[in-house]
Amino acid sequence: MALLQARNYYLIGNYTQIKTDVSASGTSIDVDSTQGFTANDWVVIGTPGEEGTEIKQVTAITDGDTLAITALAYAHTADAPIYVIPYNQIEFSRRSSSGGNSEVITTKTMQYEEGDYTLHDYPNASTSDYYVFRYRNSTTSNYSEYTSEFQIPTFYCTVDDVADYLGEDIRTDTDPLVYDQVAKVIRNITEQIDLETNSSFKSNTISTSTYEYIDGVGGVMTVEGVDLYRTQYWLDNKPVISVEELSVTSASDTTNSPTWTELTEDEDYYLDKKTGRFDIVTSTSFPPKGNKRIRVAYTYGRGTVPYDIRKLAVFMVIRDLAISGAGAKLIEKGDAYDRSQLQVLNPQIEMIINRYRQFSMNIT
């Protein structure tokens, strides 16, 4: 499974507020003002990130303070915001090569109740493919421009992993809101595990378009009358999978177009992939002291997610769900999972995190 995520359209259009409470299934809303709203507009009703926020269409402007809309799925209270948006859907597409033709995967209504992103579970995703999305107005069939290409992120567990542990059926076609909530928690937990362990359990690339820059230490250390160059440097991220480019320059970092000399691994420098330390051994390549005298493009992390990290992610997701609204209800209704088991999760979570945290400290 892969989760594709697309940022929801920014709410920068016309805006008003609900004047009196409106119930679910309602088709008319009293608002502060209908100025700037027109029939067939798509609107976001509610605060993004809050349960019940939904997209509906204006069917008519009844008067200066009444909007006629398609039937609401949720009740909304007075003072809740209403935003006009030019698009109501997100179209996800794939490309087999960068810049190639776009093949539509699916089109989804934007999910503002989940916050900033709309998610799509794509079981046929490939790490070699490129993905784009664009916004669509389902009434006018107008589209925005495509976004920049992106490749699928790696998450440390799946919705299916969580469902199996809880003994619950969690699918987009059974309860899409719960599914999306679990997927959102998985994404956040993946980032949290990286921060907690000061490591990464997926493949990450610092490309030649971004580079990591390292200052040259320069100078000579004299040990027992012998001049020794300081040749040891450390990459910011570890473990290292491979290095695409490691280059040095003698130019000042204020130079507009410095000349870079690319070094050869196991000839000009040696790299300890576990610690991220590299030693420059060719004397003509020693960088002088100064800012940004070394630039590196490399891939770091791990090619596969270790089993214990996958288990850790599941435990942390369940713990987070237990303190959320829909998540708590999901756990409580599980026949195969006893809620009392939650108390044993914390020791197991800490044990796995500490194991990798200690590993990270040892190789720094």
Protein Blocks (a to p, Z undefined) as FASTA:
>chain_A
ZZddddddddfbccdddfbdcdehiabdcdfblghiaehiacdedjehiahiacdddfbd
fblmbccddddfbdcdehiacdddfbfbdcddddfbghiacddfbdcdddfknojaccdd
dfkbcfkbccddddddfklopacdddddddddddfbdfklmmmmnopacdfklommlmmm
mmmmmmmmmmmmmmmnopafbdcdddfklopadddeejaddeehiacddfbdcdfbdcdf
bdfbdcddfbdfkbfbacdddddehklpccdfknopacdfbfklpccedehkbccddded
jfbdcfklmmmmmmmmmmmmmmmmklmmmmmmpmkbcfklmmmmmmmmmmmmmmmmmmmm
mmZZ
